[in-house]
Amino acid sequence: MAFTLWDGRVTWDRAGKTVQSASAQPLGVSAQAGDNQVSVSWQPVTGATSYKVRRGTISGAYSAVFVAAGSPYVDTDVQNGSTYYYVVSAIVGTVEGTQFIEVSATPIVQISSANFPGVDAMTRGNWKGNYGADGYHLIADTFSYPPYA
């Protein structure tokens, strides 16, 4: 009777022959939040034909699975202000490797820089207007801060 033994990287048959190499764990996994999106990146795994990216809203509990051809995977089915947890596994042939590195990100609205409407000897700085903003509140401080503040 044949059986397989899996050590996280290689599957063997009873005779000790390599049946199929399983993918190694992707390293360098990271998640970068954006406006209603999260970009999940990782280092490529030699021989991987695809990757599975799992997402959840609770650490360790993944309710969504996406297949990606490579890094990065950009998840646009997210909402600003909610934290999402991700793990990535590599697929070599039909064997899925391990997925131990969990990363998280919380998408947020990206605030652009701003331009001061006027610049004088006391006012330094700038910003660009934000789409949809009704106005801005500037708070003045009469304290003189050092240049590195």
C-alpha positions, 0 to 999 in steps of 0.5 A: 500500500502506497502512502505519501509523506510531506515535510513542507517542501517535498512529497515522497512515495514509500520507496523514498522517491520524490513524487512532486516538489511542493512549493516552499513558503513565500518569504518577504510577504507584506501588505500595503494599504491604499484607498479601498485596496490592499496590495499584497507582495511576496518574493517569488518561489522557484517553480511556482505556477501560481499563488493562493492569497487568503484574506480574512477580517479576523487573524487566522480565519480566512474566508476568501481565497484568490489565485494570483499568477505572481506578486503583487496581488491587489485586493480591491474588494475591501473597505476603508477603515476595516483591517484585513489579514492575509497569508500567501501560499505557492502552488507547484504543479498541483501541490500547495505549500505552506502559509505561515506568514500573516500580514495585515493592512487597513485601507484608508483614504489617501490624503493629498498634500495641501497648498497654503492659499498664501505664504508670508514670512510667518506661514510656511508650507503647502497642500493640494486641495482634496476632492469633495472638501467643503473648506479647510480650517487652519490653526495658527500657533504663535510659538516659534518652533526650531527648523527641525520640528 
